[in-house]
Amino acid sequence: MWQLLTAAKKMHRCHVVHRDINPANILVGGEEAGRGFVKICDLGVAMSMSEAPPYEEEAGMGEYRAPEMLLGKEDYDALVDTWSLGCVMAEMLTGERIFRAAEFISLFQRIFEVVGVPDDTTWPGFTSLPHAAPPPLVPGQQSTLRDLFPEEVLSAEGFQVLNGLLTCNPDKRLTATAALKLPWFATAAANARPSAPTLAAAAKIDTMALSIKEEVVEFAPLMPPRKRVTAKKTLIRKKAPLIVPP
């Protein structure tokens, strides 16, 4: 989690919001020194915070999408990524998606069953959001998150991180920077930081990038006109730098 939050912190510092953090967009690798690394990849739906709202509410995988996006908030911010990281953290602990649901309403039910049902007191402006119809749950229902992750599964310090990331009200949700300052990460920085890549490894990456670019240039003329435009847009969006922990 230290590496993932560090990656998010660096993206957000550059005013980039990923919007699609989920296990499929996380790369895991190992090194000869015995230290593994994780990297956040695929910035295909990433956006710049310099863009003016309204922002797209359907970006990213639904079960990892922050409540404010699901509720149609048009001016969300980088905190949608930290919610997604909370979902990833929970999944790493259990091996299952914490908010698995087959449809939109079921997803809301599952989220509110776990983190509690918000109202205008706990989340000012909640009922005025476009899709904030009264959920079919008891208003004021408390969070059951700790029941899902008891002390023997996650320490008090670890739960402080998880609970802070999975907070419905984005104004109270942990930022990546704030999460990294919590006690749970006191020793994580030294243990989680991978060693710098060798010059040979860096050269290999540069060669691969050049090869991919040449392949795109070669095959682009063969694409049907409509798909060609779509691919061009995708390539432009993916020019955003891949932000990874040092």
C-alpha positions as CSV (number, residue, x, y, z in Angstrom):
1,M,0.0,0.0,0.0
2,W,2.9,2.3,0.7
3,Q,4.0,2.1,-3.0
4,L,0.5,2.5,-4.3
5,L,-0.2,5.5,-2.2
6,T,3.1,7.0,-3.1
7,A,2.3,6.5,-6.8
8,A,-1.1,8.2,-6.3
9,K,0.6,11.0,-4.3
10,K,2.9,11.8,-7.2
11,M,0.1,11.7,-9.8
12,H,-2.0,14.0,-7.7
13,R,0.9,16.4,-7.2
14,C,1.1,16.6,-11.0
15,H,-2.7,17.3,-11.0
16,V,-3.4,14.0,-12.7
17,V,-6.3,11.8,-11.5
18,H,-6.2,8.2,-12.7
19,R,-9.9,7.4,-12.2
20,D,-9.5,3.7,-12.9
21,I,-7.3,2.2,-10.1
22,N,-8.2,-1.4,-9.7
23,P,-6.2,-4.7,-9.5
24,A,-6.2,-5.1,-13.3
25,N,-4.3,-1.8,-13.6
26,I,-1.6,-2.6,-11.0
27,L,1.6,-4.3,-12.1
28,V,3.5,-6.5,-9.6
29,G,7.1,-7.5,-10.1
30,G,10.2,-8.8,-8.2
31,E,13.8,-7.9,-8.2
32,E,17.0,-9.8,-7.6
33,A,17.5,-8.0,-4.3
34,G,14.4,-9.7,-3.1
35,R,12.2,-6.6,-2.9
36,G,9.1,-6.6,-5.0
37,F,7.5,-3.6,-6.5
38,V,4.0,-2.5,-7.6
39,K,3.2,0.1,-10.3
40,I,0.0,1.8,-11.3
41,C,-0.5,1.5,-15.1
42,D,-3.0,2.4,-17.8
43,L,-3.8,6.1,-17.7
44,G,-6.4,5.7,-20.6
45,V,-9.2,7.5,-18.7
46,A,-6.9,9.7,-16.6
47,M,-7.7,13.4,-16.5
48,S,-5.9,16.6,-15.7
49,M,-7.3,18.7,-12.8
50,S,-6.7,21.7,-15.0
51,E,-9.7,20.6,-17.0
52,A,-12.9,22.4,-16.0
53,P,-15.9,20.4,-14.8
54,P,-18.3,18.7,-15.4
55,Y,-16.2,15.5,-15.2
56,E,-17.3,12.1,-16.6
57,E,-19.1,10.1,-13.9
58,E,-18.8,6.7,-15.6
59,A,-15.0,6.6,-15.9
60,G,-13.4,3.5,-14.4
61,M,-14.7,0.2,-13.1
62,G,-17.9,0.6,-11.2
63,E,-17.1,-1.5,-8.1
64,Y,-13.9,0.6,-7.5
65,R,-15.6,3.9,-8.3
66,A,-16.0,6.5,-5.5
67,P,-19.5,7.3,-4.2
68,E,-19.4,10.9,-5.4
69,M,-18.8,9.6,-9.0
70,L,-21.6,7.1,-8.7
71,L,-23.9,9.8,-7.3
72,G,-23.2,12.1,-10.3
73,K,-21.1,14.8,-8.6
74,E,-19.6,16.7,-11.5
75,D,-16.7,18.4,-9.8
76,Y,-15.0,15.5,-8.0
77,D,-11.2,15.5,-7.5
78,A,-8.2,13.3,-6.8
79,L,-9.9,11.7,-3.8
80,V,-11.7,9.4,-6.1
81,D,-8.4,7.6,-6.5
82,T,-7.9,7.1,-2.8
83,W,-11.3,5.5,-2.5
84,S,-10.3,3.1,-5.2
85,L,-7.1,2.4,-3.3
86,G,-9.2,1.6,-0.3
87,C,-11.1,-0.9,-2.4
88,V,-7.8,-2.4,-3.5
89,M,-6.5,-2.6,0.0
90,A,-9.6,-4.4,1.2
91,E,-9.3,-6.9,-1.7
92,M,-5.7,-7.6,-0.8
93,L,-6.8,-8.6,2.7
94,T,-9.7,-10.9,1.7
95,G,-9.0,-11.9,-1.9
96,E,-12.5,-10.6,-2.9
97,R,-14.0,-7.4,-4.1
98,I,-15.4,-5.6,-1.1
99,F,-18.3,-4.0,-3.1
100,R,-19.2,-6.7,-5.5
101,A,-22.6,-6.0,-7.1
102,A,-24.5,-7.0,-10.2
103,E,-26.3,-3.7,-10.8
104,F,-26.2,0.0,-9.8
105,I,-28.7,-0.1,-6.9
106,S,-27.1,-3.2,-5.5
107,L,-23.7,-1.4,-5.5
108,F,-25.1,1.5,-3.5
109,Q,-26.7,-0.9,-1.0
110,R,-23.4,-2.8,-0.6
111,I,-21.4,0.4,-0.1
112,F,-23.8,1.8,2.5
113,E,-24.1,-1.5,4.3
114,V,-20.3,-1.5,4.8
115,V,-19.4,2.1,5.4
116,G,-22.7,3.4,6.7
117,V,-25.6,5.4,5.2
118,P,-24.7,9.1,4.7
119,D,-27.0,12.0,5.2
120,D,-26.6,15.8,5.0
121,T,-25.0,15.8,8.5
122,T,-22.3,13.3,7.8
123,W,-21.9,14.4,4.2
124,P,-23.1,18.0,3.6
125,G,-24.9,18.2,0.2
126,F,-25.4,14.5,-0.1
127,T,-29.1,14.6,-0.8
128,S,-28.7,17.3,-3.5
129,L,-26.4,15.1,-5.6
130,P,-28.1,14.0,-8.9
131,H,-28.4,10.3,-8.1
132,A,-28.9,10.5,-4.4
133,A,-32.3,8.9,-4.1
134,P,-33.0,7.6,-0.6
135,P,-31.2,4.3,-0.4
136,P,-33.3,1.3,0.7
137,L,-31.5,1.2,4.0
138,V,-32.0,2.7,7.4
139,P,-30.8,6.3,7.5
140,G,-27.9,6.7,9.9
141,Q,-26.9,3.0,9.8
142,Q,-23.4,2.8,11.1
143,S,-20.4,1.4,9.4
144,T,-19.7,-2.4,9.6
145,L,-16.3,-2.1,8.1
146,R,-14.5,-3.1,11.3
147,D,-16.7,-6.3,11.6
148,L,-15.3,-7.3,8.2
149,F,-11.7,-6.6,9.2
150,P,-11.3,-7.5,12.9
151,E,-8.2,-7.0,14.9
152,E,-6.8,-10.4,14.0
153,V,-7.0,-9.5,10.3
154,L,-6.0,-5.9,10.4
155,S,-4.3,-4.0,13.2
156,A,-5.8,-0.8,14.7
157,E,-3.2,1.2,12.8
158,G,-3.9,-0.6,9.5
159,F,-7.7,-0.1,10.0
160,Q,-7.1,3.6,10.5
161,V,-5.8,3.7,6.9
162,L,-8.5,1.5,5.4
163,N,-11.3,3.4,7.2
164,G,-9.9,6.7,6.2
165,L,-9.7,5.7,2.5
166,L,-13.2,4.2,2.5
167,T,-15.0,7.3,3.8
168,C,-18.1,8.3,1.8
169,N,-17.7,12.1,2.3
170,P,-14.7,13.1,0.1
171,D,-14.1,16.1,2.3
172,K,-13.2,13.7,5.2
173,R,-11.5,11.0,3.1
174,L,-7.8,10.6,3.4
175,T,-5.6,12.0,0.7
176,A,-2.6,9.9,-0.4
177,T,-0.3,12.3,1.3
178,A,-2.3,12.2,4.6
179,A,-2.5,8.4,4.5
180,L,1.3,8.0,4.1
181,K,1.8,10.1,7.3
182,L,-0.2,7.6,9.5
183,P,1.6,5.4,12.0
184,W,0.9,2.2,10.0
185,F,3.5,3.4,7.4
186,A,6.2,4.4,9.9
187,T,8.4,1.5,8.9
188,A,6.9,0.8,5.5
189,A,8.9,3.4,3.6
190,A,12.3,1.7,4.2
191,N,10.9,-1.8,3.6
192,A,8.7,-1.1,0.6
193,R,11.1,1.1,-1.5
194,P,12.5,-0.9,-4.4
195,S,16.1,-0.3,-5.4
196,A,16.7,1.9,-8.4
197,P,16.7,0.1,-11.8
198,T,20.0,-0.6,-13.4
199,L,21.1,1.2,-16.5
200,A,20.6,-2.0,-18.5
201,A,17.1,-2.3,-17.3
202,A,16.4,1.4,-18.1
203,A,17.8,0.9,-21.6
204,K,15.6,-2.2,-22.2
205,I,12.5,-0.1,-21.2
206,D,13.5,2.7,-23.7
207,T,14.0,0.1,-26.5
208,M,10.6,-1.4,-25.8
209,A,8.9,2.0,-25.8
210,L,10.5,2.8,-29.2
211,S,9.4,-0.6,-30.6
212,I,5.8,0.0,-29.5
213,K,5.8,3.5,-31.0
214,E,7.1,2.1,-34.3
215,E,4.4,-0.6,-34.3
216,V,1.6,1.9,-33.8
217,V,2.9,4.1,-36.6
218,E,3.2,1.1,-38.9
219,F,-0.3,-0.3,-38.3
220,A,-2.3,2.9,-37.8
221,P,-3.0,3.3,-41.6
222,L,-4.6,-0.2,-41.7
223,M,-7.3,0.7,-39.2
224,P,-10.8,1.6,-40.3
225,P,-11.4,5.3,-40.3
226,R,-13.8,5.3,-37.2
227,K,-11.5,3.2,-35.1
228,R,-8.5,5.1,-36.2
229,V,-9.9,8.3,-34.6
230,T,-10.7,6.5,-31.4
231,A,-7.2,5.0,-31.3
232,K,-5.7,8.5,-31.9
233,K,-7.6,9.9,-28.9
234,T,-6.5,7.0,-26.7
235,L,-2.9,7.5,-27.6
236,I,-3.1,11.2,-26.8
237,R,-4.6,10.4,-23.4
238,K,-1.9,7.9,-22.6
239,K,0.8,10.5,-23.1
240,A,0.3,11.3,-19.5
241,P,3.4,10.0,-17.6
242,L,3.3,6.7,-15.9
243,I,3.7,7.6,-12.2
244,V,5.3,5.0,-10.1
245,P,7.0,5.0,-6.7
246,P,10.7,5.8,-6.7
